[in-house]
Amino acid sequence: MTETSKVWLITGAGRGLGVEIAKAALDAGHQVVATARRADAITSALGEHEALLPVALDVTDPSAAQEAVQAAVERYGRLDVLVNNAASFNAGFFEEMTPEDFRGQIETSFFGPVNVTRAALPQMRRQRSGLVITISSTAGISAEGDFVSAYGELLMAADTHGTR
């Protein structure tokens, strides 16, 4: 670990944008704790790397979030950057989506970042430094597209920046 390298914890790093963020951090010389519901998805997407620690994490589980942060600190001694990227997307007609579909989206896309951020902040406070990045969606501003009204409603309800 160099003096300028950082320790990143990235949720949802088993596919999509999370994989790309993890690759960019690794390419820049940082240490990455990449998380996904299945650790093997991370290894499949990113391969083996000495600066990579794959960790299974269901962001809806606060104790699992604590364990992921603990794994980062045990391996690298600190946590500098948290990227809340994991999310859930269920498409369908609003009236046909079950209450469980809505709850699943809220648990993952809203409470997931809450759980992981709450787990990371005590470590960042001890260090007196840290950065939290939470990835969201423009659907919170404008839910355009077929079958995405429920997803847009979820994001609009969680919008705390007054952008609507």
Buried (B, 14 or more C-beta within 10 A) or exposed (E): EEEEBBBBBBBBBBEEBBBEBBBEBBEEEBBBBBBBBEBEBBBBBBEEBEBBBBBBBBBBBBEBBBBBBBBBBEEBEBBBBBBBBBBBBBEBEEEEBEEEBBEBBBBBBBBBBBBBBBBBBEBBEEEEEBEBEBBBBEBBBEBEEEEBBBBBBBBBEBEEEEEE
